[in-house]
Amino acid sequence: MGNHENEFNEVKIVNEDSVDNFEFGSTPKADSASFEENKNKIRDEVNDNPVSNSDVKDEEKKEQKKKEDNSSKNNKSSNGSRGSSMASSVAVAAAASMVVVGSLSALIGLSPIEPGPAPEPTPTPSNICTITFDPGEGSGTMESVQVKKGSKYETPESTFELPDWWYYFRGWKISSIDAEFVPSGFTVTINEDSVFTALFLEHETNMVSFDPNGGTGYMEPIKVIHLESVTLPECEFIAPEGQEFSHWEFIDNPGSEFQPGDQWGVFSDNVFAAQWKDIDDSGNNP
């Protein structure tokens, strides 16, 4: 109450019409009825509307919080402006770098780097075809291959064994292609699993036969591919009594002489006859 009494003294001094009966800061005189009445009235108002220190502190805290909130908003706004400014600076720097690089590339004759082609999709069971190889009349094996569906494929050479030496590889009979055969080295389109079957044909051949011409025995004829050559063999016939082998004679050319080991070009079927001579008991030829 001490504080309120001081306030009362100050207020009363200010509002009193006359200060003759007062001393500054002193208690009013007892005979002043109006003064006592005003004093009581002011006291009642103070008691009805007390102002505590906690109320004052609450108001101070609210005011301080408003200042802090305003300061935080100002900082965020400032930071946002700085961030935008920095982003703009980085973008400008990057653009400048690209211009410099492009200028240097043009200066030294380098072409700009262009993106490469997109990688092809990895083959999957739904878009690949398997090619298998069948030897046909030949023998042996060849490894199968896998290609992408719809791709071009060059037919390979056959590595199968020939059915016999006078056969030759003609080409492939392909299950997925309507053709009699496809030679090796040709390009075909593969759209499904396919079987390549080797096709072997016989060369045109001729027979070279041998006539004992008075001797005895048998010699197997030699099959020769047409237009190729043959090496004349040793005579295996048994010579007539008192005679021995002299040479081979081509019967279509009487008087011709060929020795074993000579080469003969075959154009048709040919017969060679053995020619004999008498044995010289002295060891000299007649």
Secondary structure as UniProt FT lines:
FT   HELIX           2..15
FT   TURN            20..21
FT   TURN            24..25
FT   TURN            30..31
FT   HELIX           33..48
FT   HELIX           53..108
FT   TURN            125..126
FT   STRAND          128..134
FT   TURN            136..137
FT   STRAND          145..148
FT   TURN            149..150
FT   STRAND          151..154
FT   TURN            165..166
FT   STRAND          167..174
FT   TURN            175..176
FT   TURN            184..185
FT   STRAND          187..190
FT   STRAND          194..202
FT   STRAND          205..211
FT   TURN            213..214
FT   STRAND          222..225
FT   TURN            226..227
FT   STRAND          229..231
FT   TURN            241..242
FT   STRAND          243..250
FT   TURN            251..252
FT   TURN            254..255
FT   TURN            260..261
FT   STRAND          263..265
FT   STRAND          270..278
FT   TURN            281..282
//
